[in-house]
């Protein structure tokens, strides 16, 4: 219940204008702004620089231009245009071609057809890329999977999708995506979901995550095991070893700025490790979800604000 309470609290703060103003003022100020622990920066140049450093450390990465839940088609068009610009900058820079994005950023809440069209524009531009469709709250699970499956059937197979272990439905959703031959990124779930559709206790979420990890390792197409939990990572490693599943057949994924020691140790052990690099001006909602997942990070933020004003 403590995990659920933390999520609820930080989702509440994410809607508070005063807190947003404080965060906007101090979070990205200079190279030591407290949000830079989790956000690469506000520009694509910042993201490319972070990606170069990650590549130099022998790790993989995916870039995510932050933003979600736009309310007008003009905002959706602007986000699509920016993503196409990000694609061009990635090509120009020569870094790995891997992107993540959210459908509500492309206008899903405004007009589904326009969101699909915007996604097509990005996928068409991103030749030679892998594009991951992030999963949002459970309100969007059905429509996200429907759009993903439709575009997949029309030949857009350089993309994958994210599934959340805390939802009761995810084992069926995973089977559906695996049947396509598509790639799944498995996460615990960062949204504040009701008990009627989601596990609320950490032990239950962990148990579901482990079941799904094993299913994906057995039958998935290069699954991404996205967690910072050492116990779940060790369980995945042990299961893969017992089943003779080669390290090249899956990867671990972690968030930018979190458990860099674990990222490094897994890479040194021969595993593929991908770092999720978020960037952009619309970083606040993402930042709040990271605090909700691990409230211990609050101390880091408070220290950053104090030092900024010291």
N, C-alpha and C positions, 0 to 999 in steps of 0.2 A: 504493500500500500504506500510505502514511502516513495517508491519510484513513481507511482502514479501521481502522488501529491506534488512531487517536484516538477513533473511535466505540466500539470495543471497550473502551478504557480508561475512558471516561466512563460507559458502561453498567455497567461493573464498579463504579465509584464510587457509582453511583446505588443499588446494593444494599447499600452499607456503612452500617451503623447509625450509627457514629461520625461519619462525614462528614455524614450527614443531620442529626444533632444540632447540629453546628457551623453548618451552613447555616440550620437553623431558628432558631438563636440570633441570628445576625447578618444573615441575608439580607434580611429585611423590616423591620429595626429602623429606624423613623423614615423620613423622606423620602429619606435618603441610603443606606439599606441596599443592599448591592451587588446583590441580586437585582432591585431596582427598575429597574435598567437594562433588564430584559427582561420584568418582571412589573408590571402596573399597580397591583397591591395585592391585598389578601386579601378585599375586600368588593365587592359590586356597586356601591356608592357610589363606590369608588375607580375602578372600570371606567368608570362613567358620566362621572366627572370627566375621565378620560383621553380618552374619546370626544369630549367637548365640545371639548377642546383640539385634537384632531385635526381635527374638523369646522371649527373656527375657522381652521385652516391650509389649508382647502380640500381635505382628503383624505377618503376614505371609510374605513369600518372594519367589522370583525366582532368580536363579543365571544365569548370562550371561557372558560366556567367550568371551570377545570382539574380533572382527575380522570380515572382510568382503572383498569381491571383490578380492579373491586370484587369481593369474594369472597362476599358475602351478598346476598340479596334485599332485606334491610332497608337496606343501603347503596345499592343501586340505586334503591330507592324514595325514599330521602332525596335522592339526586342529581337524580332526576326532579322532585321537589317543589321543589328549589332552582332548577332550570332554569325551572320555571313561574313562580317568584317573579322570576327574572331577566327573563323576558318581560314580566311586569307592570310591573317597574321601568323597563324600556326604554320601554314605552308611556307610563308616567307622566312620564318625563323628556323625551320628545319627540325623542330622538336617533334616528338611522337604525336601522331594524329589521333587523338582520343578526346571525345567530348561527352558531357552530361548536360541534360536540360529537363525542364518541367513543362508540361503541356499547358498549365494555367498561365505560364509566362507568355505563351503563344496565343492566348485568347480563348482558351477552352470555356471559361465562365461566360464569355460574351457570345461566341458563336462557334459551335463545334466544327462546322465545315471550314471556317476560316482558320481555326487552329490546325486542322489537318493539312490545309493548303500551306500554312506557314512551316509546318514540320517538313513537308515535301520540299519546300524551297531550301531548307537547311540541308536535308539529306542529299538533294541533288548537287548542292555546292560542295558537300563534304565527300568528294570522291576519294577513295583510299583511306577514309576515316572509319573508326568505330564510334557509333553514337549510342549512348545509353539514355533511355527514357526513365527518368526518376519517378518513383511512386510517391504520391502525395497522400493526404488523409484518405480514410476508407470511403469517403464520399466519391472519390475519383477512381476507385479500383476497377470497377466494371468498365467504365468508359476508356480508361487508359489501356486495359488489356484488349478491348475491342478495337481500338484504333491501331494498337501495335499489331494485332493479328491481321487486320485488314491490309495494312501497308506491307507487312511481311509477305502476304499472299500475292501482292502486286510487285514483288521483286526487290523490295527494300530490305535486304537481309544483311546489311552491314550495321545492324543495330541490335541492342539487347534491352532488357527491362529489369526493374528492381521489384523484389517482393519482400514483404514485411512479415517476419516470423510471429509477431504478436497477434496477428489476425487468425481466427479459427479457420477461415476459408483457404489459407495459403497452401496447404498441402494439395488441394485440388487445383489451385491456380498454377502451382509448380508443375504438376503433371501435364497441364494444358500447354504450358510454354515449352516444356521438354519435348512434348509430342511434335512441336513445330521444328525442333532442332535449334531453337534460339537460346541465347545465353542469358543466364539469370545472375543478378547481383543480389545476394541474400543479406538483409539487414534485420536488426531486432525490431525496429519501428520507433520513430521519434515523436509520433503524434499522440495526442491525448484522446484515446478511443474509449467508448463505453464498454462496460463489462459484458454487455449482451453480444458483442461481436469480437472481443479481444481479451487475451489473457492480461491480468492486471499484476500478478505476482511475478517477481523476477525469476523464481525457480521454474514457474510454468513457461515463461517466455524462453528461458534457457533450454528447457527440455524440448520445446517445439523447434527451436533453432537447431538443436543437435539432430533431431529427426530429419529435418529438411536438409541439413548439411550432408547427411549420409545418403539421402535420396539423390541429391544433386551430384555427389561424387560418384555414385553408382551409375547414373544414367544421364547426367546433364552434359551439356556441351560447354566445356571450359568454364565452369561456374566460378563466381567471385564470392569468396567467403569474407564478408565485410564485418569485422568485429575487432574490438580492442581487448576483448575478454581473454586473458591467457588460458583459462581453463577450457573454453570453447575452441580456441586455436589448437591447444594440445590434443583435444579430443579429435579434431579434424585430422591432424597430423597422424595420430595413432591409427585412426580408421583407414586412412589412405595407405599407410604402410602395411597394415594387416591384409588389405585387399589387393596389394600390389599395384596401386594406382600411382602412376608416375607423377613427380612434382610438376612436370610440364603440362599436365592435364587440368590444372586449376590454378587459381591465384588467391592470395589474401589481399584484402583492401583495407586501408585505414585512412582516416581524415588528416588533412594537413595540420601539423602542429601537435598531434596527439600521439603519444607512445612512440616517439621517434626511436627510442631504444629498442622497442619490440620490432619496429619496421626493419631496423638495421640487423638485428639478430636473425630474423627470419630470412632476410636476403643472404646473409652470410652462410646460412644453413642450406642454401640452394633453392629456396622457394621464390616464385614470382610474387613481388609485392608492389601493389599499385597505390599511389597516394592521390586522394581526391582533393584537387586544388580549387577552392572557391574564390571568386573575385568579383568586383563590381560595387557600385554604390548602394545597391539594395541588399545589404548584408545583414541587416538587423534581425529579421525573422530567423534566418539560418543560425545566427549567433545565439539567439534565445533557445533554440532547440538543442544546441550543444550544451548549454548550461543546464537545461532540463534533464539531459541524459546523464550528466555528471555534475551535480551541484558543487563538488569540491573545486570546480573551476571558478566559482564565484570569488573565492579568496584571491585568485590570481587577478581577476578583474578589479576588485577593490584596491589591491595594492597598486595596480596600474594607475587608477584614478588619483590615489593619494600621492604617488610619486610625480604625476603630471602637475599636481598643484603644490608640490612641496617647495 
